[in-house]
Amino acid sequence: MPSATHLQEKQAVVSEIKAKLDRASAAVVIDYIGINVAQADAMRKKLREAGVDYKVYKNTLMKRAIEGTPFASLGESLSGPSAFAFGFEDAVAPARALDGIMKDFKKMEFKAGVIEGSLYDAEGLKQIASLPTKDELIARFMGSIQSPVGKLVRTFKAVADAMEDGSLGSGKPAEAAPAADAEEAKPDAAPVAEAEAAPAEEPAAEDKTDAAEAEAAPAEAPATDDKAEAVDAAAKSDEQAE
């Protein structure tokens, strides 16, 4: 029979696993056979840098710890040597980090994993591992929204520059304005022609007046001569009477 101390040690390990599962958004199980001590240490370092908690537990203790939790479906994969990676802030981090390490060492294999309540097999974990990181998603999103914003800023700058140098509004519509003015100026051409023709008509009127005066003058002249003859005749008659 196991001693009380041994049972306490097992219970402590189960409690440790439960505490991790309570905070975890993902738990991945791998077959870690094939790596040496140096590789295991390098793997743990990379996983820590990725924010992943990695540890080897006995399958029996893990099965006891996952009972009644969202990770209970991992029980079917708990056979043979197993190591466990827990992700907390980034649910994809365990699968992504382990996938990179496996490619570097060309050893170890995925068994199964539960990510945000969903169970994935080995192939599913590889697909999850290929997803971009949160920072990459944010960078892509920012890049997608900055492109139209950049175009809008360049448009505003072009308008501002055009207003500053006075070239805004100097395009084709503005160039057509003089033609419109010329069209509006056409009705004024007739008065100008009349004004130019007016001096020609005025001399004609003066000529008529002079001609009339000239015609009237001879008619008045005979009348004046007749009076003079009458005066002479009267004078002669007075002389004869004397």
C-alpha positions as CSV (number, residue, x, y, z in Angstrom):
1,M,0.0,0.0,0.0
2,P,1.2,3.5,-0.8
3,S,2.3,5.5,2.2
4,A,0.5,8.6,3.4
5,T,3.4,10.7,2.3
6,H,3.3,9.2,-1.2
7,L,-0.5,9.9,-1.4
8,Q,0.1,13.4,-0.3
9,E,2.7,13.9,-3.0
10,K,0.4,12.7,-5.6
11,Q,-2.4,14.9,-4.4
12,A,-0.1,17.9,-4.4
13,V,0.7,17.2,-8.1
14,V,-3.0,16.8,-9.0
15,S,-3.7,20.1,-7.2
16,E,-0.8,21.8,-9.1
17,I,-2.2,20.6,-12.5
18,K,-5.7,21.7,-11.6
19,A,-4.4,25.2,-10.7
20,K,-2.8,25.4,-14.1
21,L,-5.9,24.2,-15.9
22,D,-8.0,26.8,-14.1
23,R,-6.0,29.6,-15.6
24,A,-5.2,27.9,-18.9
25,S,-6.9,28.7,-22.2
26,A,-5.0,25.8,-23.9
27,A,-3.3,22.5,-23.0
28,V,-1.3,20.4,-25.5
29,V,-0.1,16.9,-25.0
30,I,3.1,15.7,-26.9
31,D,5.2,12.6,-27.1
32,Y,8.6,13.8,-25.9
33,I,10.6,10.6,-26.5
34,G,13.7,11.2,-28.6
35,I,15.2,14.4,-27.2
36,N,18.3,14.5,-25.0
37,V,18.8,16.6,-21.9
38,A,20.4,19.5,-23.7
39,Q,17.6,19.6,-26.2
40,A,15.0,19.4,-23.4
41,D,16.6,22.3,-21.6
42,A,16.7,24.4,-24.9
43,M,13.0,23.5,-25.5
44,R,11.9,24.6,-22.0
45,K,13.7,27.9,-22.5
46,K,12.0,28.6,-25.8
47,L,8.6,27.7,-24.3
48,R,9.2,30.0,-21.3
49,E,10.0,32.8,-23.7
50,A,6.8,32.1,-25.6
51,G,4.8,32.3,-22.3
52,V,4.1,28.6,-22.2
53,D,4.3,26.4,-19.1
54,Y,5.8,23.0,-19.9
55,K,6.2,20.0,-17.7
56,V,6.1,16.2,-17.7
57,Y,3.4,14.6,-15.6
58,K,2.3,11.0,-15.2
59,N,-0.8,10.1,-17.2
60,T,-2.6,8.8,-14.2
61,L,-2.3,12.0,-12.3
62,M,-3.3,14.1,-15.4
63,K,-6.4,12.0,-15.9
64,R,-7.4,12.6,-12.3
65,A,-6.7,16.3,-12.6
66,I,-8.7,16.8,-15.8
67,E,-11.9,15.1,-14.6
68,G,-14.8,17.5,-14.6
69,T,-12.9,20.2,-16.5
70,P,-13.1,21.5,-20.1
71,F,-9.9,19.5,-20.7
72,A,-11.4,16.1,-19.9
73,S,-11.4,15.1,-23.5
74,L,-7.6,14.8,-23.4
75,G,-7.9,11.6,-21.4
76,E,-8.2,9.5,-24.6
77,S,-4.7,10.6,-25.7
78,L,-3.0,9.9,-22.4
79,S,-1.0,6.8,-23.1
80,G,2.8,6.3,-23.3
81,P,5.3,9.1,-22.4
82,S,3.5,12.4,-22.3
83,A,4.5,16.0,-21.7
84,F,2.1,18.9,-21.3
85,A,2.3,22.5,-22.4
86,F,-0.2,25.1,-21.0
87,G,-1.0,28.4,-22.6
88,F,-2.6,31.2,-20.6
89,E,-2.7,34.6,-22.3
90,D,-2.2,33.3,-25.9
91,A,-4.2,30.1,-26.5
92,V,-2.3,29.4,-29.7
93,A,1.2,29.8,-28.2
94,P,1.7,26.2,-27.0
95,A,0.9,24.6,-30.4
96,R,2.9,27.3,-32.2
97,A,6.0,27.1,-30.0
98,L,6.0,23.3,-29.9
99,D,5.6,23.0,-33.7
100,G,8.7,25.2,-34.2
101,I,10.7,23.1,-31.8
102,M,9.6,19.9,-33.4
103,K,10.7,21.2,-36.8
104,D,14.1,22.2,-35.3
105,F,14.8,18.9,-33.5
106,K,12.9,16.7,-36.0
107,K,11.7,14.8,-33.0
108,M,8.6,14.6,-30.8
109,E,5.0,14.5,-32.0
110,F,1.7,16.1,-31.1
111,K,-0.8,13.8,-29.5
112,A,-3.8,16.1,-28.9
113,G,-4.8,19.4,-27.4
114,V,-7.7,21.4,-26.1
115,I,-7.7,25.1,-27.2
116,E,-10.4,27.3,-25.8
117,G,-12.7,24.3,-25.1
118,S,-12.2,22.6,-28.5
119,L,-10.3,19.3,-28.9
120,Y,-7.8,19.0,-31.7
121,D,-5.8,16.1,-33.0
122,A,-2.2,16.2,-34.2
123,E,-3.1,17.5,-37.6
124,G,-5.4,20.1,-36.2
125,L,-2.7,21.3,-33.9
126,K,-0.3,21.8,-36.8
127,Q,-2.9,23.9,-38.6
128,I,-3.5,25.9,-35.4
129,A,0.3,26.4,-35.1
130,S,0.4,28.1,-38.6
131,L,-2.0,30.8,-37.5
132,P,-0.5,34.3,-37.1
133,T,0.2,35.6,-33.6
134,K,-1.9,38.3,-31.9
135,D,0.8,40.9,-32.7
136,E,0.9,39.8,-36.3
137,L,-2.9,40.1,-36.6
138,I,-2.8,43.6,-35.0
139,A,0.0,44.6,-37.5
140,R,-2.0,43.3,-40.4
141,F,-5.1,45.1,-39.3
142,M,-3.3,48.4,-38.7
143,G,-1.7,48.0,-42.2
144,S,-5.1,47.5,-43.8
145,I,-6.6,50.6,-42.2
146,Q,-3.6,52.8,-42.8
147,S,-3.6,52.3,-46.5
148,P,-6.9,54.2,-47.2
149,V,-6.0,56.7,-44.4
150,G,-2.7,57.4,-46.2
151,K,-4.5,58.0,-49.5
152,L,-6.9,60.4,-47.7
153,V,-4.1,62.3,-46.1
154,R,-2.3,62.6,-49.4
155,T,-5.5,63.9,-51.0
156,F,-5.9,66.5,-48.3
157,K,-2.3,67.6,-48.7
158,A,-2.6,67.9,-52.4
159,V,-5.7,70.1,-52.0
160,A,-4.0,72.2,-49.3
161,D,-0.9,72.7,-51.6
162,A,-3.1,73.7,-54.5
163,M,-4.9,76.3,-52.3
164,E,-1.6,77.6,-51.1
165,D,0.0,78.1,-54.5
166,G,-3.3,79.4,-56.1
167,S,-3.5,76.6,-58.6
168,L,-6.8,75.3,-57.2
169,G,-9.6,76.0,-59.6
170,S,-7.3,76.8,-62.5
171,G,-8.3,73.8,-64.5
172,K,-10.3,73.5,-67.6
173,P,-13.6,74.8,-66.2
174,A,-11.8,78.0,-65.2
175,E,-10.1,78.3,-68.5
176,A,-13.5,78.2,-70.2
177,A,-14.6,81.4,-68.4
178,P,-13.0,83.9,-70.9
179,A,-14.9,82.2,-73.8
180,A,-18.1,82.7,-71.8
181,D,-17.2,86.3,-71.3
182,A,-16.6,86.7,-75.0
183,E,-20.0,85.3,-75.7
184,E,-21.6,87.7,-73.2
185,A,-19.6,90.6,-74.9
186,K,-21.1,89.9,-78.3
187,P,-24.4,91.8,-77.7
188,D,-22.4,94.9,-76.8
189,A,-20.8,94.8,-80.3
190,A,-24.0,96.3,-81.9
191,P,-23.9,99.5,-79.7
192,V,-20.3,99.9,-80.5
193,A,-21.0,99.7,-84.2
194,E,-23.8,102.2,-83.8
195,A,-21.5,104.5,-81.9
196,E,-19.0,104.3,-84.7
197,A,-21.7,104.9,-87.3
198,A,-23.1,107.9,-85.4
199,P,-20.4,110.4,-86.5
200,A,-21.2,109.5,-90.1
201,E,-24.9,110.3,-89.7
202,E,-24.3,113.6,-87.9
203,P,-22.3,115.2,-90.9
204,A,-25.2,114.1,-93.1
205,A,-27.6,116.1,-90.9
206,E,-25.3,119.1,-91.0
207,D,-25.1,118.9,-94.8
208,K,-28.9,118.9,-95.0
209,T,-29.1,122.0,-92.7
210,D,-26.5,123.8,-94.8
211,A,-28.3,122.9,-98.0
212,A,-31.5,124.1,-96.6
213,E,-30.0,127.4,-95.6
214,A,-28.3,127.7,-98.9
215,E,-31.6,127.2,-100.7
216,A,-33.3,129.6,-98.5
217,A,-30.8,132.3,-99.0
218,P,-31.5,133.1,-102.7
219,A,-35.2,133.3,-101.9
220,E,-34.5,136.1,-99.4
221,A,-32.1,137.9,-101.6
222,P,-34.6,138.8,-104.3
223,A,-36.9,140.2,-101.7
224,T,-34.2,142.5,-100.6
225,D,-33.4,143.7,-104.2
226,D,-37.1,144.4,-104.8
227,K,-37.2,146.7,-101.8
228,A,-34.1,148.5,-103.0
229,E,-35.7,149.0,-106.4
230,A,-38.9,150.3,-104.9
231,V,-36.9,152.8,-102.8
232,D,-35.0,154.0,-105.9
233,A,-38.3,154.3,-107.9
234,A,-39.8,156.4,-105.1
235,A,-36.8,158.6,-105.0
236,K,-36.9,159.2,-108.8
237,S,-40.6,160.1,-108.6
238,D,-39.9,162.7,-105.9
239,E,-37.2,164.2,-108.0
240,Q,-39.5,164.5,-111.1
241,A,-42.1,166.1,-108.9
242,E,-39.8,168.8,-107.9
